[in-house]
C-alpha cells in the first residue's frame, strides 16, 4: 500500500509539472500533497511495526510480573513515624 501511495505522489508531481490548465494543476498539486503526506505516514507505520515487540506475554513472564508486584512485608516499612 505504501508503494502505491508513493506512485500516486509521483503521478501527482508529473501531472502538476505537465499541466496546461489550472484544473489539472490543482489536481496534480492535491495528489502530490495528499500522496506525500500519506506516504510519509505509511512508511513510518511500517518502520514502527517492524521494530515493535510482541504484545503478548508468556506464562512465565506473567508469573514473574505478579511476583515482582507483591507488596513488601509489613515489618520492612520505611515509615518511622514521629
Buried (B, 14 or more C-beta within 10 A) or exposed (E): EBEEBBEBBBBBBEBBEEBEEEEEBEBBBEBBEBBBEBBBEBBEEEEEEEEEEEEEEEEEEEEEEEEEEEEEEEEEEEEEEE
